[in-house]
């Protein structure tokens, strides 16, 4: 019997199809290890343009880097910007640089409207083109290769590494899946991504070779005739059986991409099922103190997640496709993804890590936004619940934050390198399949989902039948 987390205001969702095709056996390119990675010198490029070739990558300390270069961002005025001051839009929508920088850039002609100098008080209108020329500093990403699971004349099925965005956006341009694949296949090659994964999420993605192939698959996904399954590693011992979460989701900050469970949000449904549970090692228990000590009792009150011993590997079937849906639903259930820098961050959500707070009574939206805005600037953006228990001080200090130094060319505040823990989220897109049985692709389990050394546990995942049955049961109840 499924456990269902119901929302009184959620709307009925369409049933999932039940046809179960066989899973293809697929291979993946062998990933490079730190020992056999080749370190390359940084290219000497003063200001390459966006279509520079060869693209300016170099590898260093297991990271893919890009030398700083001049670049002009261009975007049409969005509907929500109309009638607002230019400086107000930059303050609310962009967080890459301080407000004083943006004001100066508008006054000195680095930020223009329709190619002409403007002022911070300019009122934006429909049809205006906003441009911003900068000396661009891209953050480094993992040097792990993009794995190829399948390729034919129409489509490439890839295994995306964690920490790399799909499209050029924000601080990332060359360090994106689209541009890295272009660098590997030639300057004339054009990628047509068919599904989206967050930067930190790894796993299966479809990249079409031509527009018609992209249209066909995108239509299937839109019509919900494609099923997808994710794997997550979460805090504590997740409940047994199928758990259905129907809580609606609301975006509370477009600038931060932050979502919360809220009754007036968009309908959302995810089915979860525990694959395995791994209790903490005895050495870890000893380090945390004996359960009967007064010190440990005080710690349990201030850090309630410490009572959730060990971690679970959980299968996730998102019936809808809202932003951060799996991450927010797991947080609401009290089992956030163990290394989630947003939704498992005690500095942001408090001691309960956002558990069961659909009305924002424990933490207001304003408080959450303020705390999260500090992450990566004044504070390290760690999954505190995870790192307080399992990572030593070295890794907590080795994280991306403002270094206090400025670029010699443009006076931009510089960031330190991200730590390895910031390039990974324990959420993986494991499987995509046609509900009618036409095709199916599954990736290998990521290393973090395999049994710990010296312990036994599942190393592969069965069919999706149990998860689909739970969706159908929830539909009947609805």
N, C-alpha and C positions, 0 to 999 in steps of 0.2 A: 504493500500500500504506500502511495506517495505521501510525503508531507508537503503541504502546500502553504506557502507564505502568500496570503491573499490580500488584495487591496480592495476596499469597498468601492472605490471609484474607478477601478480599472475596467476598460472596455473589453468585449469579447474578441479574442484573437482567432484567426483562421486555423483549422486543424492541420496537423502535419501529415504528409503522405507516409505510407508505411512500407512501400516496396524496398527490399533490402538487397542491393547488388553485392557481388563479391568484391573484395578489396584487392586492387592491383598490388603486386609486389614491385616496389620501386627502389632504385639505388640512389645514393647521394654521393656527391664528390667528397673525397676524404678531406676533412678540415685540416688547416695548417696548425701545427703546434708552435709554441713560443720558440722551441729549439730550432725549427727549420724555417722560421720567418726570415725574409731577407730585409735588412735595413737599407733604405735608399736615401740618398742625399736630397735635401730640399731643393726644388728647382729655383733658379734665379729668374723670377718673373716680377717685374715692378707693378704692372697693372694689366693682367690678362683680361680680355673681354669674356662674356658669358659663353661664347662658343669657341674658346681657346682649344687648340689641339696640338700635341696631346694634352690631356687634362692634367693639371698640376698636382698629382698625388705623390706622396712619399710616405713610407712606412717607418715608424719609430716607436719602440716600446709597445709593440702589439697594437698600435693605433694607426689608422689611416688618416693622414693629415693633408691639409691644403694650405699653401703659402697665401698670406693676405693679398688681396687684389682689389682694384676699383670696380664698383658694380652699381648700376642704377635700377632700383626697384620701381615698378610702375603698376598702378592699380586704378581702376575706375572707381568713382565715388559710389560707395554702397548705399543702399536705401536708408539704413539706420544712421548714416552720416549726414544726410541732407539737412540743411538748416542749422548745423552745428559749427562752432568755431574749429578751425583746423587744429589748433593747439589742444583743444579739449578732446578731439578724436585721438590724437597721438597719445595723450595722457591715459585715456581709458582703454585703448586697444593694443598698445605696443609697450612692451616692458624690457626691450633689449638694452635701452640706454636711458640715462636720467632725463627728466623733463627739461632741464636747462640746456642739455645738448640739442633737443628737438627745437626749442625756441631759437637758439643761435643758428641752427641749420636753416630755419625759415627766413631768418633775417639776413643770412649771407648767401642765399641762393642755392644751397644744397638741396632743399626741398622746394619744389616748384608746382604750380598748377598750370596744366596745359603747356608745359615747357617754359613758362615765364615766372620770374621771381614773384614771391607772394609775401604775406605777413602772417604772424600767428593768429590774428583776429579775423582772417578771411573766413567768410561764411560759405560752406561747401554747397554746391548745387548739383543737380542731376546731370550726368554727362561729362563732368570734369575729370581730367586725368591727373592723378597725384603721382609725382615722381620724387625719388629720394636717392641721391648719389652719395655713396659711402665708400670708405676704405674697409672692405669686408673681411671680417675675421671669422672663419667657419670653425665651429667646435670639431675636434677630432672624433672619429667613430671607431668601432672595432675594425681590426684588419681581417677578421674572419671572412672567407669568401662567400659569395652568394651561391648556394647549392642548387643544382639543376636536377629536379625529380623526373621531369618528362619534357620532351620537346618534339614538335612536329611542324608542319608547314604553317599552321595557324596560331599555335599557342605554346608558351613556355610556362611550365609549372615550376616555381622556385621554392626553396626553403630559405626564407629571409632570416638573416642573423638579427639578434636583438640589438637595439641601440641605433639602428639606421632608419631614417625616415624614408617613406616611399617616394614622395615628390619633393622637389625643391620648395622650401617654405621656411619663413622665419630666418633663423640664423644659418640654415643649411641650404646649400645649392649643389655644388659638386659632390658633397658627401650625402648622397641620396641614392636609393636603389636605381632609379631611372638613369641618373648620370653615371653611376658606376658601371651599369650594364652597357651604356652607350660607349664608355671608354674601352670596354672589352670587345665590342662588336663593330666599332667604327663610327665616324662622325655623322654618317648619313642615316644610321639606324634610329628608328623611332619606336619608343615603347608605348604600349596602350594598356596600362594597368586596369584590371577588371574588378578587383576587390581591394579594400583598404585595410591596412593594419597600422595600429599606433606605432610610433617610433620604437618604443621599448618592447613591443610584442614581437615574438619570432614566429616562424612557421610558414604554412602554405600560402602562396600568392599566385595569381594568374596574371601573366603579362602577354597580351595578344600581340601578334606581329602585324596586324592590319585592322582597320576600323570595323570591318564587318564581323570579324571574330570577336572583337570586344563587345559589339552590340549584342550578339547572340547570347554570350554568357551573362552580360549585365542584365539583359531582359529576364533570363532564367532566375538570377538572384533576386531581382525586383519582384518577380511573381512568386517568390518563395517556393520554387520547385527545386532549389538546391539546399541541401542540409549541410551544416558545418558543426564540427566538434572541436573544442579547445581543451587543453590540459592546464591545470593551475596547481600550484603548491601553496597551501594555506596554513595559517596559524591554527594549531590545536587539532583535536580529534573530531573531524566533521561527522555529522549524524549519519547513521546507516540508512539504506534505502534511497529511493529517489526523492529529492527535495525540489519542489517547484516554487520559484519566487516570482510573484506577479506584481511587484511594487513598481509604480510609475516613476519615471525619472525626469528631473528638471535641470536644465543647465542654469546655474546661478552666476557664472562668470565666463562670458565668451573670451575674455582676455586670457584667463588662466586655463580655459577648457575644463572647468570644474563642474561636476554633476552631483546631485544628491537625490535620494528618495524623497518624493513629495507628492501628495495626493493630487495636486493640480498639474502634474507633469504628464509626459507622453507615456502611453501604455507600453509596458515592457514585460517580457516573460523569459526566464532562463530555467532550465532543468539541470540539476546537479546530481552526481552520484559519486560517492567515494570509491576510488580504485584501491587505495592502500593507506594505512596509517603507520607512521614510524615514531615510536616513543623516543624521548631524549636519551642520549648515551649516559651511562652511569657517571662518567667523568664530568659531564655537564651538570648533572644533578648535584654532585658533590660541590662543584664550584658555586652553585646557587644557594648553598646552605641547607641544613637539615630542616624539613618541613615543620618541626616542632619548635624551632627557635623563635624567640621574640623578634629578632631582626628580620627573619624570613616572613613572619606574620605582618610586620609593618610594610615590607616590600610588596606583599600580596595585595594590601589595601591600596597602595599607591600605583601599582602596576598589575592590574587584574589579569592582563593577558598572560602573565607568568604562570598562572594556574592552568593555562591551556598547554599542557606539556606536549612536546613533539610537534609534528606537522603531518598534514594529510595531502595526498595527491588526489585531485578531484577532477572528474570528467564534467565538462560544461557544454550544454547544448543551448545556444541562444536562439530562441524562436523569433524574436525581433532583433533589430540591429542598431540599438541606440549607442551613442558615444559612451565609452567606459562602462557599458552595461554589466558585464561580468564582474568587473572590479567593484562597482558600487553595490551590486546585489550581494556579493560575498561579504563586503564590509557590513551591510545591513544585517546579515545573518550572524555576525559576530565572528567570522572566520576570514578576515581579509587576506589577500595574497601576501605571503610572508615578507617579501622584500619590496613591497609597493611603496615608493617614495612619497606618494600623495595620500592614499587611502589607508595606509598602515603607519601613519606618522603621528606619534603621540604629541609632538610639539604643536601640531595643527588641530587634532581632534580631541585631545585630552585623554584621560586614562582609559576610557571605554572604547577608544578608537572608532567612534561614530556608530557604535552598535545600537540598533533599534531606536533611531531618533528621527522618525518620518516627519515630525512637525517642527523640527529644529528648536526644541525646547531646551536641550542641553548645550547646544552651540548654535548661535545665530549665524546666518549666512555672512553677515558683515565680519564677524569674528574670524570665521574660517578663511575668508578671502584675505583679510589682513595678515593672518599668521602665514598663510601659504605664500603670499607675496614676498615675505622675508626670506623664504627658502632660496638658496643659491646666491643670495646677496650677503646679508649679515650672518646667516646660519647655513649649515650644511644640510642639503635636502636628502636626508637619509630616511629609510624605513626604520624609525627609531625602535619600534617594537621588536624588530628582528635584530638590529645591530646592538642594542643594549644587552642582548643575551648571547649572541653567537659570534660576533666579530670583534676583534681586539682593537685597541686604540689606534693602531696604525691605519686600519682601513677607515675608521671613522674620521680621521684627519685627512686622509688622501681622498678628497672629493672636490667636485667642481664648485667653486665659489669665487667671488671677486678677489683678485690677488693684491689689490692696492696699487698696482703698477698701471701705467698708461702707455699706449702705443706711441712710439717716437714719431710716426708719420701723421696720425690723426687725433692723438690724445684720447682715444677710446679706452675706457677702463677694461683691463684684460682679466680674463678668467684663468684659473688654474685648470690643469687637465682633469677630466672626470676620472673618478676611481672605477675600477672594474665593476664594483657593485652597482654603479649608476648607469652602466651600459646594458644592464640586464633586468628584465622583469620576468618573474616566474609565471608567465602566461604564454601559451604556445598554441598556435593554430595547427591542430593535428590532422584534421581530415575534412575534405570536401567531397560530396557525392551528389549525383543526380538522383532525386527521389524516385524517378521512374526506372532506375537501374542502368542508364546509358553509360555512365562512367563513374569512377571513384579513384581518388588519390589520397594517400596517407603518408605522412612523413615518419621518420624514426622518432622515438621518444627522446626528448632532450635529456642531457645528463642529469639535471636536477630532479627529474621525475623517476629515475632509476633507483633501485634499492641502494642504501648506503653501503659502503664497503663492509663486508663481514656479515651482512644481513640478507635474508631472502625476501623476495617480493615480486610482484608482476613486472615483466619487462616488455609486455605488449598489451594492446587493448583489443577487446572483442568488438562485435558489431554494435550498432547504435540502437538495436531493437528495444532494449529496456528503456532507454531515454525517450524514444519516440512514443512508446506505450504510455509513459508518464504524461507526455504532452496531451495525448488523446484523452486520458483520464481527466486531466485538468479542464479540457474543453467540455467534457460532458458535465462536470460540476458547474462550469460557468453557465 
